[in-house]
Amino acid sequence: MAVMNHVVLHHQPLGYDFKHDVEYFKNKKVIGENQKVSNDYFWKSNKYIGEDWTGRTLDLTYLIDRSEGYLKGRLSDVEDVDYYEFNIIEYRIQNVVLLGKNNLNLQITLDHIPEGCDYNLILYDSEGNQVGIGVDNGNGGKSITLPNWNLENRGYMVKVQAKDGSDVNPDEYYHLSFQTNQADKNNILSKQIEEMSEYRYALRKKLHDGQDATEEIQALEKIRKKYKDYYSEQLDQLHMEQAKEYLQGEKAPDKSDIKELLEKMAMGEKLTEQENGLINIFATAQEFDTAKATAELSTTLKEITQRLESAGIDISEYSFNIQIGADGKTAVEGIDDGSIKSMVETTLIEFSEKLMDIYFTLDTRIQNMSERERYLLKAAVDLEKFLNKATNGEISLDDVKVDHGIIEGISRKLDILLNEPGKNLTYSNYQTDILAIKNYEQTQHKRVLSELNVGFSVRNGKIQIKNNVSI
């Protein structure tokens, strides 16, 4: 099971002696540890530890164009996967629009890989399409150059995982960093900017003058579609080029072939090096995570079964439902024997967070939410668990109110911690999330947690989430 992954960002801005050390954060007294740094799935990318002198949270985006900066992370075990999100729009605006530069080539590098380990570096676009796999850079690390295929694609996710068959060292950090270099003045991004600039200027002018701008709007959409199609073509070409290493003249896999490999992965079967390579190339991040979570659900049930068998309980003899609340508490329905029911519920508490993450990954309704809605739902779950632990169950998220930016309905101690968090990033994040959740609930007229219904059913020693196929 992956442990919480503490990440420290290091950077020395000019004229300011900036340093955030892991010891600084380890000595902070935080209730229930900062769970926002868990990042095992694409939808659950890392929330970083570290801020600059302005109070701005440092993340991977912040390190773009700062070659001396880096992010420290670590893998806890061979099954651990770390996702990190970043956005390049600010870099493009600063360098292209404001400064007129063309140095758009960005490279992300994974180095300081622990001795004796081999880690993969994989890059996804915001839709979860694989757009780069790290290659040896000659310095003991792996690097990926971000594709300049489309001006519209702004967000990326980088994944670090142990290569199949490689050990990990949970005590040693790896580093992620960015490098930049001069791009060709006639690269695709520059061409798209040039094609769109004329119509954008005309569009703004017509809108300002109150004229019909249909022609300009249609022209801009046509250009966007042109480069979107180009993006798809380049993506297909990249995947075919990457696959040559594994195919060795064999026919390239189609969607059904990749689906079969993902199903094999979901069943927990051991994949060959070729099969792992092809999945990393052709599967989207969500497809990979779904297969991973499905296998983990089966493994988790086995762990729960073994734990209960040691106490003399054979759950294959029972059919029951599991419900997990936003506060992390578990309830079992369908077991009449009170002592056995209590034992099962007590055992499930240890696995509730893992089951919650698996549910979020597999439930199609949650995955079809907007990114913002999904984030607020996960934030609400984290807050509910935090409030339950901090107040011994006396206060829930529903009790919390916001009046003109002030959080109310909480204890005196929490009032100070949440309304005046200072440099404590854990409480600062909680404060931000509470304000965002309450604003959403006020404007949308519905509770964020009303969308949460985490349930599993166990039948004949097999488990399934609600409305899903059994494992």
RAWOTA-V529608 format. One record per backbone hydrogen bond with DSSP energy under -0.5 kcal/mol. NH is the residue of the N-H (numbers start at 1). CO is the residue of the C=O. Records with the same first field share a line. If there is no record, write none. Layout:
NH=CO  CO
This chain:
6=4
8=72
9=49
10=70
13=11
16=13
18=16
21=19
24=21
25=21
26=22
27=23
28=25
30=28
32=30
33=30
35=33
37=34
38=35
44=41
45=42
46=83
47=36
48=46
49=7
50=48
52=56
55=52
58=50
63=59  60
64=61
66=63
69=66
70=10
71=176
72=8
73=71  174
80=77
82=160
83=39  81
84=158
86=156
88=154
92=88
93=89
94=90
95=91
96=92
97=92
98=93
99=94
100=96
101=95
104=102
105=181
106=104
107=179
108=144
109=177
110=142
111=109  175
117=114
118=167
120=161
122=159
123=132
124=157
125=129
126=155
128=125
131=123
132=123
134=121
135=143
137=141
142=110
143=135
144=108
146=106  144
149=147
153=150
154=152
156=86
157=124
158=84
159=122
160=82
161=120
162=80
163=118
166=163
167=116
170=168
172=169
174=73
175=111
176=71
177=109
179=107
181=105
183=102
187=184
191=187
192=188
193=189
194=190
195=191
196=192
197=193
198=194
199=195
200=196
201=197
202=198
203=199
204=200
205=201
206=202
207=203
208=204
209=205
210=206  207
211=206
217=213
218=214
219=215
220=216
221=217
222=218
223=219
224=220
225=221
226=222
227=223
228=224
229=225
230=226
231=227
232=228
233=229
234=230
235=231
236=232
237=233
238=234
239=235
240=236
241=237
242=238
243=239
244=240  241
245=242
246=243
247=243
248=244
250=247
258=254
259=255
260=256
261=257
262=258
263=259
264=260
265=261
266=262
267=263
268=265
269=264
276=272
277=273
278=274
279=275
280=276
281=277
282=278
283=279
285=128
288=284
289=285
290=286
291=287
292=288
293=289
294=290
295=291
296=292
297=293
298=294
299=295
300=296
301=297
302=298
303=299
304=300
305=301
306=302
307=303
308=304
309=305
310=306
311=308
312=309
313=308
314=312
315=313
317=314
318=315
320=458
321=333
322=456
323=331
324=454
325=323  329
328=325
331=323
333=321
336=334
338=336
341=337
342=338
343=339
344=340
345=341
346=342
347=343
348=344
349=345
350=346  347
351=348
352=348  349
355=351
356=352
357=353
358=354
359=355
360=356
361=357
362=358
363=359
364=362
367=363
368=364
369=366
374=370
375=371
376=372
377=373
378=374
379=375
380=376
381=377
382=378
383=379
384=380
385=381
386=382
387=383
388=384
389=385
390=386
391=387
393=388
394=391
399=396
400=396  397
401=408
403=406
406=403
408=401
415=411
416=412
417=413
418=414
419=415
420=416
424=421
425=423
428=424
429=425
430=426
431=427
432=428
433=429
434=430
435=431
436=432
437=433
438=434
439=435
440=436
441=437
442=438
443=439
444=440
445=441
446=441
450=447
451=448
452=449
453=451
454=324
455=453
456=322
457=464
458=320
459=457  462
462=459
464=457
466=455
468=465
471=463
